[in-house]
């Protein structure tokens, strides 16, 4: 059984072990003990000291195997991005051109620098150890964050994004960077990616402000714009089932898609229920799977069954109660592990289209 909880200072060694095999995709959690220690401290301050609204807090969570104490996953939420150092993306625009004289028409895709100074919130830093990757663990790790947001709604912006990992090879080579970025920055992709996490000033200093015409790039660079890494496809599908859509923005250094959703319309937030524990059962009972979070003291999240009692309140298992460290009379917030079957929603690209 697994629980998801806020990261602690003494988790640093286990976190370093967890991300050893993460390759070049986990840019927000580089294999640097000083950087990670700093991020853990920022996370701890974020949980303890908050203003009346979102102020750029960075909440870092870990997924722990209860019986072994092993950390098998990590994920994070930033309450508001931007501020002193803006976040940079490319905005995709497609312009339609046609000539009746030579009977030719085509679409020209351009990438425009887009700086975000004032929100939204962001979910990020999701990584699950390869030995534990399956549809259940990945979904649990990803969706647990939304119960935290639901329970702490006033501390988050009204919209939220997820920048998905783009098509970067395991050796750190990016076709898009080779075609675009390296000509302006004169450094390799891993170095730029690492620097971007620490200080984004070099972006403003060196990247030209004029649009980049994607159609004139090499085919391998064009083909990765807006595409996610194969390892990230399951994460994208989970978010789309929750109500996220492509925003029309892509990453600046490697152009993976940026998804966006209105916080209050995310399924796991909209459908979550809060209720009192009226019964803790040591005997098995029939129930669908729910993601359950305790609402008292420190955030803690687990998977388990929940049954509404006729007399009022809810029943959970003794195992779930022990994992969550809750007792009779405590309150939980819970939501169905999987969305109910609905008609498949038509994908919207939200790319700005212009006719010349």
ZAMARGU-4260 file (C-alpha; in steps of 0.2 Angstrom, whole numbers, plus 5000, padded with zeros to 4 digits):
<rodrens>
0) 5000/5000/5000 | 5006/5018/4996 | 5003/5035/5004 | 5006/5052/4997 | 5013/5065/5009
5) 5023/5081/5010 | 5041/5079/5008 | 5052/5080/5023 | 5070/5086/5026 | 5076/5068/5030
10) 5069/5062/5013 | 5084/5069/5003 | 5094/5053/5002 | 5079/5043/4997 | 5074/5057/4984
15) 5091/5056/4976 | 5090/5037/4975 | 5073/5039/4967 | 5078/5051/4953 | 5094/5042/4949
20) 5086/5035/4933 | 5076/5049/4928 | 5086/5054/4913 | 5085/5072/4906 | 5066/5073/4907
25) 5064/5078/4925 | 5071/5096/4924 | 5063/5103/4939 | 5072/5090/4950 | 5090/5089/4944
30) 5102/5077/4952 | 5110/5090/4963 | 5109/5088/4982 | 5110/5107/4985 | 5096/5111/4973
35) 5085/5098/4980 | 5088/5102/4998 | 5084/5120/4994 | 5068/5115/4986 | 5063/5104/5001
40) 5065/5119/5012 | 5055/5130/5000 | 5041/5116/5001 | 5041/5115/5020 | 5040/5134/5021
45) 5025/5134/5008 | 5015/5122/5019 | 5018/5132/5035 | 5018/5150/5030 | 5004/5156/5018
50) 4996/5172/5014 | 4977/5174/5011 | 4980/5170/4992 | 4992/5161/4981 | 5010/5168/4982
55) 5020/5156/4972 | 5021/5143/4985 | 5029/5127/4979 | 5022/5111/4987 | 5032/5095/4985
60) 5025/5078/4989 | 5032/5060/4989 | 5024/5043/4986 | 5029/5031/5000 | 5027/5012/5001
65) 5021/5010/5018 | 5028/4993/5023 | 5046/4997/5017 | 5047/5016/5018 | 5054/5017/5001
70) 5050/5033/4991 | 5043/5027/4974 | 5037/5043/4967 | 5037/5062/4968 | 5025/5076/4962
75) 5023/5095/4965 | 5011/5110/4964 | 5015/5128/4962 | 5001/5139/4968 | 5006/5153/4955
80) 5019/5155/4942 | 5028/5171/4936 | 5032/5186/4947 | 5049/5193/4948 | 5055/5180/4935
85) 5042/5177/4922 | 5040/5159/4914 | 5043/5158/4895 | 5034/5148/4882 | 5031/5148/4864
90) 5014/5152/4858 | 5009/5143/4842 | 5000/5153/4828 | 4995/5145/4811 | 4993/5157/4796
95) 4984/5151/4781 | 4991/5157/4764 | 4984/5153/4747 | 4988/5159/4729 | 4974/5156/4716
100) 4987/5161/4702 | 4997/5145/4705 | 4983/5135/4714 | 4993/5133/4730 | 4988/5134/4748
105) 4997/5130/4764 | 4998/5133/4783 | 5013/5142/4790 | 5016/5139/4809 | 5025/5152/4819
110) 5032/5152/4837 | 5030/5168/4847 | 5039/5171/4863 | 5026/5171/4877 | 5030/5177/4895
115) 5019/5174/4910 | 5021/5186/4924 | 5005/5183/4934 | 4999/5165/4936 | 4992/5153/4933
120) 4996/5138/4945 | 5006/5124/4939 | 5007/5105/4942 | 5024/5099/4939 | 5039/5087/4944
125) 5029/5071/4942 | 5041/5056/4942 | 5037/5038/4946 | 5050/5024/4948 | 5050/5013/4933
130) 5047/4997/4944 | 5031/5004/4950 | 5024/5011/4934 | 5006/5005/4931 | 4990/5014/4927
135) 4985/5013/4946 | 5001/5021/4953 | 5003/5034/4940 | 4985/5040/4941 | 4985/5040/4960
140) 5001/5050/4961 | 4995/5063/4948 | 4977/5065/4955 | 4981/5066/4973 | 4987/5084/4970
145) 4969/5089/4966 | 4962/5084/4982 | 4976/5095/4991 | 4970/5109/4980 | 4952/5106/4983
150) 4955/5106/5002 | 4966/5122/5000 | 4956/5131/4986 | 4959/5149/4991 | 4978/5147/4990
155) 4978/5143/4972 | 4975/5152/4956 | 4959/5149/4946 | 4967/5141/4931 | 4982/5128/4931
160) 4994/5122/4918 | 5005/5107/4916 | 5020/5108/4905 | 5022/5090/4897 | 5039/5083/4894
165) 5044/5085/4876 | 5054/5074/4864 | 5071/5073/4871 | 5082/5058/4868 | 5089/5049/4883
170) 5106/5056/4880 | 5100/5074/4882 | 5099/5078/4863 | 5084/5088/4857 | 5081/5090/4839
175) 5072/5106/4842 | 5086/5113/4852 | 5099/5108/4839 | 5089/5117/4826 | 5084/5133/4836
180) 5091/5135/4853 | 5109/5131/4851 | 5111/5145/4838 | 5106/5158/4850 | 5113/5152/4867
185) 5129/5143/4861 | 5127/5129/4875 | 5120/5111/4874 | 5103/5107/4879 | 5106/5099/4896
190) 5116/5114/4901 | 5102/5126/4896 | 5089/5116/4904 | 5098/5116/4921 | 5102/5135/4920
195) 5084/5139/4916 | 5078/5131/4932 | 5090/5143/4942 | 5089/5159/4933 | 5079/5163/4917
200) 5088/5180/4914 | 5098/5173/4900 | 5082/5170/4890 | 5078/5188/4889 | 5096/5192/4885
205) 5100/5180/4871 | 5083/5174/4863 | 5077/5185/4848 | 5060/5192/4850 | 5054/5189/4832
210) 5044/5174/4828 | 5052/5158/4823 | 5044/5150/4807 | 5043/5132/4810 | 5040/5127/4792
215) 5058/5131/4788 | 5066/5120/4802 | 5073/5103/4798 | 5059/5090/4798 | 5065/5081/4814
220) 5063/5098/4823 | 5046/5102/4816 | 5040/5084/4820 | 5042/5086/4839 | 5033/5103/4841
225) 5018/5100/4853 | 5023/5082/4855 | 5025/5073/4872 | 5039/5060/4876 | 5032/5042/4875
230) 5035/5040/4894 | 5023/5055/4897 | 5009/5050/4886 | 5000/5041/4900 | 5001/5057/4911
235) 4994/5067/4897 | 4979/5055/4895 | 4975/5056/4914 | 4975/5075/4914 | 4964/5076/4898
240) 4952/5064/4907 | 4951/5077/4921 | 4947/5091/4909 | 4964/5098/4904 | 4966/5104/4886
245) 4981/5110/4875 | 4983/5128/4878 | 4992/5133/4862 | 5008/5135/4871 | 5023/5124/4870
250) 5039/5123/4880 | 5053/5135/4876 | 5068/5124/4876 | 5060/5108/4871 | 5042/5111/4864
255) 5032/5099/4873 | 5013/5104/4875 | 5007/5115/4889 | 4990/5109/4895 | 4978/5120/4904
260) 4962/5119/4914 | 4950/5129/4925 | 4953/5123/4943 | 4935/5122/4948 | 4931/5112/4933
265) 4944/5098/4936 | 4934/5082/4939 | 4944/5077/4954 | 4941/5094/4962 | 4923/5096/4956
270) 4917/5079/4961 | 4927/5077/4977 | 4916/5075/4993 | 4920/5079/5011 | 4913/5068/5025
275) 4915/5062/5043 | 4921/5045/5047 | 4907/5036/5056 | 4914/5018/5055 | 4931/5010/5053
280) 4929/4991/5047 | 4942/4977/5049 | 4931/4966/5038 | 4931/4968/5019 | 4917/4977/5011
285) 4911/4981/4994 | 4916/4998/4987 | 4924/5006/4971 | 4941/5013/4973 | 4943/5031/4979
290) 4957/5043/4982 | 4955/5048/5000 | 4964/5062/5009 | 4963/5067/5027 | 4958/5085/5031
295) 4965/5087/5048 | 4983/5091/5051 | 4996/5087/5038 | 4990/5082/5021 | 4990/5063/5018
300) 4982/5053/5004 | 4979/5034/5001 | 4968/5023/4990 | 4953/5013/4998 | 4935/5010/4998
305) 4922/5022/5005 | 4904/5018/5009 | 4890/5031/5014 | 4881/5024/5029 | 4862/5026/5030
310) 4864/5033/5048 | 4875/5046/5041 | 4894/5048/5039 | 4906/5036/5030 | 4914/5019/5032
315) 4932/5016/5027 | 4943/5001/5031 | 4955/4999/5045 | 4970/4998/5033 | 4965/5015/5025
320) 4962/5023/5042 | 4979/5017/5048 | 4988/5023/5032 | 4979/5040/5034 | 4982/5041/5053
325) 4964/5045/5056 | 4951/5040/5069 | 4932/5040/5071 | 4925/5058/5070 | 4939/5064/5058
330) 4934/5071/5041 | 4941/5065/5024 | 4939/5072/5007 | 4938/5058/4993 | 4934/5056/4975
335) 4932/5041/4963 | 4948/5034/4957 | 4943/5034/4939 | 4931/5046/4929 | 4914/5038/4924
340) 4913/5033/4906 | 4908/5048/4895 | 4907/5052/4877 | 4925/5055/4871 | 4927/5074/4870
345) 4933/5081/4853 | 4951/5087/4855 | 4953/5106/4853 | 4970/5113/4849 | 4967/5131/4854
350) 4981/5136/4841 | 4978/5154/4835 | 4974/5153/4816 | 4974/5168/4805 | 4970/5169/4786
355) 4982/5180/4776
</rodrens>
